């Protein structure tokens, strides 16, 4: 019995451990079965009280989580007792003996995993804008907080983002850095992608020459952008109307509904060109028959440029009056000083090119041509008087009848002075007389000459007051002596320079100092150039000619005489003849 009792006691001691052993075993069980801190685990909501949810995660005690952590921005918490939720275990037990849990961190961990996958796959994510920060907004991506730059909110700048706050929307992740906890998202990228898809679909449904309605969205200097219901088309200013439109605001205004025709579609760039005038009858059809060359019409000046003025003959049909066709006499005047926009004028059709849609018009052709009257009243060779209007580097402009100007070229100012020197004798406003040298009606030019009022000195500087001719012997007065030769003045003021080599037949006598100022000399004319006003003289040539003449006259009769005797006899005979 004692042994049995002993065995029973031993067995009893094995089956029933002591209180200390039980506590150690229980603690070991908690340590091996309790979740690891910093992990996301599942728990069950066992109670909801005082804005907190009690969650049992299988530990010694439950943990408390604020109901706010179960809510989404703009959406209240929707939980009840018995719901299974995922929470983040921060600590197994705090100072109060409770488990420290967080629903926000659990959602954030779960969300980061999903967001990284969406970022790598370039897929969109759903989020809610819930706050403002410097430079943008904060977005809740199912627990993870992202930054939305202000420039990425919409395709256009938004003044009021209030309607977008606390509303679930799609975003595109632009950048992620999990280590730093940074996420940057864009709402604009989603809108642009969606808009591009809609635009592509809409452009594909449109066809050239199709007539559609649209709303004027924006107006620029070169045209207007028309919204065709999701895609914009450009209505160029030249396609608004057949008539000239200086600025689109003359016809259109923002918000206006217009009917347009699709002129061209570029499917690669998705650009659409629109037109309004294409829906109207082309006024240029049959324009050559309506406006024949040579006929005069009334028109309104629509635009004035540096090169002329545009005249509207009818709505949509304009012609150009070139500056050269504005006035018979006012050649160098700006068109803006001759005509004004909006005024009505009479014009004559000069040329019509229907293919190029051009009409050349003339304004001066409807007025009397003063050149005809001038030509009749002042024929070539007549003398005219006028006031010097301007002095240029190439001559004088003299005002004549009917505002016609004539020009006196430098070469026609003086017979004796170079033009550059002669022009110094004239001043603006001075009244001068001139001879009409030439009239070119087509080019509208009058050439005048002042020196032509007097006869050419060369024409009366010869012997007995006749014209100078090559081979003549003339008498001149020495006016200047220098090392190179002497300057001689003939009758009428004609000047010539005799070079040293032409001063005498004998080299020993070719000395300029042999001559003195005021001395008379006889020389032969060797060349006359009226254009350059040059007369070449030579004493040497005269002596050679006289010697040849003497030989011819006395050489045959006095065959035995020497050359000196022949020249002496000729000289005596010439002297005797001159004395007689």
C-alpha positions, 0 to 999 in steps of 0.5 A, a space after each residue: 500500500 505504501 508503495 502504491 501510495 508513493 507511485 500515486 503521489 509521483 504520478 500525481 506530481 507529474 500530472 499536476 505541475 506547480 503554480 510556478 511551472 504553470 506560470 512559466 509555461 503560460 508566459 512561454 506560450 505567449 512569447 511563442 504565439 504572440 505576433 512580432 511588433 512592427 507587423 500587420 496582423 488581423 484582429 476582431 472588434 470586440 467593443 466600440 465605446 467612447 470613440 474607440 474600438 476595442 480590438 482583440 488580436 490574440 494577446 493577453 489584452 485587447 488594444 484600443 484604436 480611435 474610430 478616426 483611424 477607420 474613417 476615410 477623408 470625407 467618409 465616416 468610419 463604418 465598422 461594427 462589433 465582430 468585424 475583422 480588421 487589419 491593424 499594425 502592432 506597435 507594441 505588445 503591451 504598454 504601461 497600462 497593460 494594453 496592446 498598442 495598435 494602429 489602423 492608419 499604419 496598417 492601411 499605410 503599409 498595405 497601401 504602399 505595397 499596392 501603390 508600388 505595384 501601381 507605380 511600376 505598372 503605370 496604372 492609376 490609383 484612387 485618392 482623396 484631396 484632403 488638405 492644402 500645403 505649400 505649393 500644392 495639396 495632400 492626397 490620401 491614397 487609402 492610408 498613404 499620404 501623397 503630395 499633389 503639386 498645384 500645377 498638376 491639379 488640372 490641365 488649366 490653372 484653377 482658382 478654386 479647388 474647393 469642389 475637388 476636396 474630399 472627393 474620390 478621384 483618379 491620380 497618376 503616380 509621378 514619383 515614389 520614395 518609400 524610404 523617405 515616405 514621399 509620393 508625388 501624384 498628378 491629376 492633370 496627367 489623368 485628365 490629359 490622357 483621358 482628353 487625348 483618348 476622347 480627342 483621338 476618338 472625336 478626330 477620327 469621327 470627323 471628315 474634311 468638308 464636314 459642316 459642324 457647329 462649335 463655340 469660339 473658345 479663344 481669339 488671337 491676332 491670327 484667328 480663333 480657336 473653336 471648341 467642337 465638343 472636346 477638340 479645338 479647331 483653328 479658324 484662321 483670320 483669312 478663312 473667316 470671310 471673303 472680305 478683308 478682316 483685320 482682326 477676328 474680333 471684328 466678326 467673332 466674340 468668345 462664347 459665340 456659336 458658329 457654323 464652320 466647315 472642316 478644311 483639313 485634318 492632320 490625324 498625326 498632330 490632330 490639328 483641325 483647320 476650319 473655315 467660315 467663308 467656305 460656306 458662302 458663295 465665292 465672290 471671285 467667281 466671274 470677277 474678270 467679267 464684272 471688272 474689265 480692264 480699263 473701266 472705272 469703279 467706285 470702291 472703299 479703302 480698307 487698308 493702307 500700307 507702305 506699298 499702296 492701298 487696298 480698295 474694296 470693290 464689293 464684299 470679298 473682292 479687293 484690289 491693290 492700288 500700288 503707290 506708283 499708281 496713286 499720283 501723277 506727280 507725288 512719287 516719293 510721298 507715303 500712301 498714308 498721306 494721299 488716302 485714308 482708310 474708309 474713304 471712297 475713291 474712283 479707281 480704274 482696273 489695270 489688270 485682273 488675275 482670277 487664279 491668283 485672286 488679284 486685281 491691280 487698280 489705278 487711282 491716278 488714271 481717273 485724274 487728268 494727266 498733268 504730263 500731257 499739258 506740261 509736254 504741250 506747253 513746254 516742248 524740248 528746247 524751251 526755257 522754263 523757270 522754277 524754284 529749287 526744291 531740293 539739292 542732292 548729290 547728283 543735281 538740283 530738283 526744280 519745281 515746275 507746273 502742276 507740281 511736276 519736278 525737273 532735274 538739273 544734273 551736275 553735268 548740266 550746271 556749268 560749261 566751265 566748272 565741275 558739277 561738284 563745284 558749280 552746285 555750290 552756287 545754288 541754294 534751296 528756294 532760289 528761282 532759276 531758269 533752265 532749258 528743257 532737255 528731255 521729257 519722258 512721259 512714261 517714266 514721268 521725268 523732265 531733264 533740265 539744263 542751266 548751262 544750255 542757256 548759253 552756247 558751248 564755249 568750245 563751239 566759239 573758241 576756234 579761229 574767227 569764233 568758230 568751233 574748235 576742231 582737231 588740227 586747228 591752230 589757235 592763240 591762247 593766253 598763258 594763265 599758269 606756269 608750273 614744272 609740268 607745263 603751262 595752262 592756256 585760256 582760249 576765247 570764251 574761257 576754254 582752258 587747256 593744259 600744254 604738257 612739257 613735252 608739247 611745249 617745243 619741237 626741240 627738247 632743249 626748248 621744252 622748258 615751261 619757264 620760257 613762258 610768262 603769265 599773260 604771254 600769247 602762244 600759238 598751239 595746235 588742237 590735237 583733241 577735243 572731247 566735249 563730254 569730258 570738256 577737255 581740249 588738248 593743245 600742242 606747240 610742238 605739233 604746230 611747229 612740226 606741221 609748219 615745218 612740213 608745210 614749209 618743206 612742201 612749199 619751198 623744197 621743190 623750187 629751192 632744191 639746192 637750199 638747206 633746210 634752214 634756208 627753206 624755213 627762213 624763206 617760209 618764215 619771211 614770207 609768212 611775216 610779210 603776208 601777216 604784215 600786209 
